[in-house]
Amino acid sequence: MSLLNTPKLQLIRLRLNAFCFDVVLVALLVQGINFTYINFLKTFFYLIPSSIQRQLITKMGDVTLINSFIIYFSYFTLSYYLSEGQTLGKMVFRLKIQNKNNEAPTLWQSFLRPLMQVVCIASNFTLFLIPLMRKDLCGITDWISQTTVGFEAPTAAESSKPNKETLEQNLFIHGADAELIDLDSHRPNNGTDKKDTAA
């Protein structure tokens, strides 16, 4: 198995993709609200002197910062809590967050994760590198919130027809080292075993 295709590195790559997906979505929401705010001022506050309108518009930096924090925390916290540990990004990349009891995160845990993400961003993203240095792939967001990120459990249809990637993910979910297990042993024998027995 290629080193870059191991379940552990695959999980890190998918976590990064899911986080970037969610951050882009939050940025689009913030820009949409800012656009609505500016048009609201121009449309419904036309009676206000233009000088005051300009002052309100120049405060957009402060408004954007406040909106960004509110939307960021609301999006991640509510998504984790209401969607049983998944944001839209994690749904797309088939990831899920659970607490130490293998249950959906609590409301407090759902709030702590985005809070620690902001701390990691404030560190110039250096704290995001911690999972790369640990075997359990846990970072500061996982430690503080007492949660973990793993692959989403396969559906019944996927479990009935497992492929190599699904088997590797299942083995990783259950704590086994997929690199030490012969995945060929999980393939259907197509009747070859019967022929060998008959011979």
TORPATI-468944 format. One line per field, with one value per residue (C-alpha): residue number from 1; residue in one letter; chain; x, z, y. Coordinates in nm, 4 decimals. Layout:
<drenros>
i = c(NUM:...)
aa = c(A:...)
ch = c(A:...)
east = c(X:...)
up = c(Z:...)
north = c(Y:...)
</drenros>
This chain:
<drenros>
i = c(1:2:3:4:5:6:7:8:9:10:11:12:13:14:15:16:17:18:19:20:21:22:23:24:25:26:27:28:29:30:31:32:33:34:35:36:37:38:39:40:41:42:43:44:45:46:47:48:49:50:51:52:53:54:55:56:57:58:59:60:61:62:63:64:65:66:67:68:69:70:71:72:73:74:75:76:77:78:79:80:81:82:83:84:85:86:87:88:89:90:91:92:93:94:95:96:97:98:99:100:101:102:103:104:105:106:107:108:109:110:111:112:113:114:115:116:117:118:119:120:121:122:123:124:125:126:127:128:129:130:131:132:133:134:135:136:137:138:139:140:141:142:143:144:145:146:147:148:149:150:151:152:153:154:155:156:157:158:159:160:161:162:163:164:165:166:167:168:169:170:171:172:173:174:175:176:177:178:179:180:181:182:183:184:185:186:187:188:189:190:191:192:193:194:195:196:197:198:199)
aa = c(M:S:L:L:N:T:P:K:L:Q:L:I:R:L:R:L:N:A:F:C:F:D:V:V:L:V:A:L:L:V:Q:G:I:N:F:T:Y:I:N:F:L:K:T:F:F:Y:L:I:P:S:S:I:Q:R:Q:L:I:T:K:M:G:D:V:T:L:I:N:S:F:I:I:Y:F:S:Y:F:T:L:S:Y:Y:L:S:E:G:Q:T:L:G:K:M:V:F:R:L:K:I:Q:N:K:N:N:E:A:P:T:L:W:Q:S:F:L:R:P:L:M:Q:V:V:C:I:A:S:N:F:T:L:F:L:I:P:L:M:R:K:D:L:C:G:I:T:D:W:I:S:Q:T:T:V:G:F:E:A:P:T:A:A:E:S:S:K:P:N:K:E:T:L:E:Q:N:L:F:I:H:G:A:D:A:E:L:I:D:L:D:S:H:R:P:N:N:G:T:D:K:K:D:T:A:A)
ch = c(A:A:A:A:A:A:A:A:A:A:A:A:A:A:A:A:A:A:A:A:A:A:A:A:A:A:A:A:A:A:A:A:A:A:A:A:A:A:A:A:A:A:A:A:A:A:A:A:A:A:A:A:A:A:A:A:A:A:A:A:A:A:A:A:A:A:A:A:A:A:A:A:A:A:A:A:A:A:A:A:A:A:A:A:A:A:A:A:A:A:A:A:A:A:A:A:A:A:A:A:A:A:A:A:A:A:A:A:A:A:A:A:A:A:A:A:A:A:A:A:A:A:A:A:A:A:A:A:A:A:A:A:A:A:A:A:A:A:A:A:A:A:A:A:A:A:A:A:A:A:A:A:A:A:A:A:A:A:A:A:A:A:A:A:A:A:A:A:A:A:A:A:A:A:A:A:A:A:A:A:A:A:A:A:A:A:A:A:A:A:A:A:A:A:A:A:A:A:A)
east = c(0.0000:0.1292:0.2163:-0.0019:-0.3012:-0.2948:-0.6196:-0.4478:-0.3126:-0.6356:-0.8259:-0.6012:-0.6469:-1.0249:-1.0355:-0.8478:-1.0774:-1.3892:-1.2619:-1.1746:-1.5167:-1.6883:-1.4686:-1.5450:-1.9155:-1.8955:-1.7089:-1.9805:-2.2472:-2.0611:-2.0232:-2.3919:-2.4919:-2.2567:-2.4014:-2.7537:-2.6554:-2.5100:-2.8098:-3.0415:-2.8695:-2.8853:-3.2471:-3.4247:-3.2065:-3.2061:-3.3505:-3.0455:-2.7766:-2.5180:-2.2404:-2.4013:-2.4521:-2.0842:-1.9940:-2.2136:-2.0582:-1.7051:-1.7882:-1.8248:-1.4922:-1.6248:-1.9573:-1.7812:-1.5651:-1.8655:-2.0683:-1.7799:-1.7524:-2.1283:-2.1749:-1.8619:-1.9595:-2.3264:-2.2540:-2.0100:-2.1791:-2.5295:-2.4074:-2.2154:-2.5000:-2.8042:-2.6462:-2.4906:-2.1324:-2.1373:-2.1100:-2.1872:-1.8181:-1.7947:-2.1064:-1.9498:-1.6247:-1.7942:-1.6510:-1.8131:-1.7329:-1.7997:-1.7203:-1.5316:-1.8490:-1.8889:-2.1924:-2.2816:-2.1113:-2.2964:-2.3809:-2.0814:-1.8470:-1.9936:-1.9081:-1.5571:-1.4442:-1.4926:-1.3535:-1.0314:-1.0266:-1.0157:-0.7232:-0.5439:-0.6099:-0.4777:-0.1530:-0.0935:-0.2324:0.0706:-0.1438:-0.3282:-0.0075:-0.0266:-0.2278:0.0535:0.2894:0.0669:-0.0359:-0.3925:-0.4264:-0.5668:-0.5114:-0.5966:-0.9583:-0.9939:-0.8278:-1.0225:-1.3601:-1.2982:-1.4104:-1.2554:-1.2962:-1.3342:-1.4795:-1.8569:-1.9917:-2.0630:-2.4207:-2.5790:-2.5301:-2.1616:-2.1104:-2.2631:-2.0245:-1.7029:-1.4179:-1.0571:-1.1001:-1.4072:-1.2288:-0.9312:-1.1565:-1.3556:-1.0382:-0.9124:-1.2447:-1.2225:-0.8658:-0.6907:-0.3806:-0.5026:-0.1472:-0.0833:-0.3935:-0.4114:-0.6998:-0.7016:-0.8464:-1.1654:-1.2256:-1.4924:-1.3354:-1.5781:-1.5780:-1.2018:-1.1921:-1.4362:-1.2213:-0.9124:-1.1000:-1.2246:-0.8735)
up = c(0.0000:-0.0877:0.2117:0.0779:0.0548:0.4104:0.6039:0.8501:0.5883:0.3948:0.7039:0.7464:0.3816:0.4036:0.7269:0.5529:0.2514:0.4682:0.6770:0.3669:0.2211:0.5364:0.5627:0.2013:0.2705:0.5780:0.3762:0.1107:0.3788:0.5262:0.1859:0.1151:0.4411:0.3754:0.0281:0.1717:0.4417:0.1934:-0.0366:0.2610:0.3556:0.0016:-0.0552:0.2733:0.4182:0.1175:0.3347:0.5599:0.4586:0.2296:0.4759:0.7384:0.4813:0.3956:0.7631:0.7998:0.4926:0.6140:0.9288:0.7129:0.8400:1.1955:1.0764:0.8681:1.1616:1.3932:1.1284:1.0593:1.4237:1.4656:1.1451:1.2017:1.5520:1.4642:1.1548:1.3160:1.6558:1.5218:1.2488:1.4930:1.7425:1.5144:1.2468:1.4911:1.4397:1.0748:0.8851:0.5152:0.4439:0.6558:0.4888:0.1461:0.2502:0.4597:0.7965:1.1382:1.4858:1.7966:2.1642:2.3733:2.4144:2.0355:2.0542:1.8845:2.0465:2.3103:2.2655:2.4782:2.2810:1.9579:2.0738:2.1933:1.8568:1.6567:1.9511:1.9382:1.5599:1.5995:1.8401:1.5788:1.3109:1.5434:1.5743:1.2004:1.1475:1.3153:1.5773:1.2958:1.2326:1.5669:1.4279:1.1795:1.4699:1.6599:1.5886:1.7057:1.4749:1.7618:1.7776:2.0173:1.8956:1.9746:2.3180:2.4483:2.3171:2.4016:2.0553:1.7607:1.3825:1.1881:0.8746:0.8488:0.8935:0.5563:0.4469:0.4322:0.0547:0.0871:0.3603:0.1462:-0.1392:0.0271:-0.1866:-0.0860:0.0262:0.2366:0.4045:0.4897:0.6400:0.8405:0.9804:1.0735:1.2368:1.4593:1.5591:1.3412:1.1369:0.7796:0.6520:0.8496:0.7271:0.4016:0.2265:-0.0399:0.2212:0.2173:-0.1537:-0.2727:-0.3846:-0.6771:-0.6118:-0.6298:-0.2747:-0.3749:-0.6694:-0.4498:-0.2003:-0.4730:-0.6098)
north = c(0.0000:0.3454:0.5600:0.8409:0.6041:0.4702:0.5242:0.7590:0.9973:0.9651:1.0754:1.3802:1.4722:1.4380:1.6418:1.9218:1.9081:1.9127:2.2055:2.4091:2.3312:2.4590:2.7707:2.8642:2.8144:3.0395:3.3049:3.2991:3.3406:3.6378:3.8021:3.7463:3.9137:4.2068:4.2534:4.2473:4.4971:4.7481:4.7238:4.7635:5.0878:5.2238:5.1194:5.1923:5.4682:5.6997:5.9767:5.9676:6.2187:6.0630:6.1476:5.9228:5.6490:5.6633:5.6359:5.3285:5.1712:5.2467:5.0488:4.7392:4.6074:4.5884:4.4489:4.1843:4.0762:4.0458:3.8618:3.6262:3.5181:3.4810:3.2817:3.0708:2.9628:2.9213:2.7147:2.4722:2.4481:2.3914:2.1567:1.9373:1.9307:1.9016:1.6825:1.4340:1.5417:1.6421:1.9680:1.9927:1.9501:1.6374:1.4970:1.5470:1.3769:1.1056:1.2060:1.2235:1.3549:1.1476:1.1822:0.9289:0.7224:0.6892:0.9148:1.2417:1.5438:1.7397:2.1068:2.2074:1.9846:2.1193:2.4719:2.3884:2.2509:2.5744:2.7713:2.5704:2.6011:2.9786:2.9367:2.7249:2.9869:3.2587:3.0602:3.1057:2.7553:2.5942:2.4178:2.2422:2.0450:1.8615:1.5636:1.4958:1.4325:1.1884:0.8310:0.8888:1.1952:1.4021:1.7758:2.0550:2.0641:1.6942:1.7163:2.0141:1.9012:1.5326:1.4287:1.2474:1.2594:0.9364:0.7885:0.7767:0.4256:0.2589:0.2076:-0.1365:-0.1479:-0.0597:-0.3172:-0.5920:-0.5121:-0.3982:-0.2694:-0.2308:0.1320:0.0511:-0.2397:-0.0220:0.2453:-0.0116:-0.1615:0.1839:0.2761:-0.0307:0.0420:-0.2169:-0.1409:-0.1924:-0.2120:-0.5317:-0.7139:-0.9072:-0.7382:-1.0119:-1.2456:-1.0362:-1.0790:-1.3270:-1.6557:-1.7071:-2.0809:-2.1277:-2.2690:-2.5410:-2.6379:-2.6610:-2.8775:-3.1087:-3.1477)
</drenros>
